[in-house]
Amino acid sequence: MKSVLIAALAAATGLAAPAAAHGPVRLKVELAQVLDASPDEVWATIGRFDDMSWLPGVARTELTADSPSATEPDKSTRILHLEADAGDPAITEQLTKWQPEKRCYAYRITQVDVAVLPVTNYASTLCVNDEGGKARVVWKGGFYRGYPNNDPPPDQNDETALKAVTGIYQAGLDALAGKFGAVR
């Protein structure tokens, strides 16, 4: 019995070291806000892939020259030009799913400087659901921290990535609540 316990302990210890050296895990953020407006009213504001004027911090949105329209998954690409004192920080995103009948779309970041947004492999969905005639906006995303290896610098670790994405989502939901009113 003692040898079985020692073998089990040795096996568990052997598995722990590789797990710690594995690297980052996929992080997730999901925020929601019920607004005092119909789902269609809110979708009219946020449902255009080529218009992020409702999101604080975005100075302007443009479709790339090779985008045939703002509604074709895997072909529509937007550039978010961010408000800044210097330079032209930008985030490039590609539409991956377009479901206007469900008031929902999905996108992924294809290009961003980790100094602007400390994430990699970012994908997100933005949906407006009907909750008793009111709009429930659900914004969720999955991503990795900006530094893909072990021992990330403080400005590219899990906590920083989570804080940055949460801050963007909350700012957007707060702006919508300011425009339409929040139910709860």
Sequence and secondary structure as in RCSB ss.txt:
>XXXX:A:sequence
MKSVLIAALAAATGLAAPAAAHGPVRLKVELAQVLDASPDEVWATIGRFDDMSWLPGVARTELTADSPSATEPDK
STRILHLEADAGDPAITEQLTKWQPEKRCYAYRITQVDVAVLPVTNYASTLCVNDEGGKARVVWKGGFYRGYPNN
DPPPDQNDETALKAVTGIYQAGLDALAGKFGAVR
>XXXX:A:secstr
 HHHHHHHHHHHHHHHHHHHTS    EEEEEEEEESS HHHHHHHH  TT  TTSTTEEEEEE TT S SS TTT
 EEEEEE  SSS  EEEEEEEEEEGGGTEEEEEEEEE TTTS EEEEEEEEEEEEETTEEEEEEEEEEEES  SS
S  GGGSHHHHHHHHHHHHHHHHHHHHHHH B  
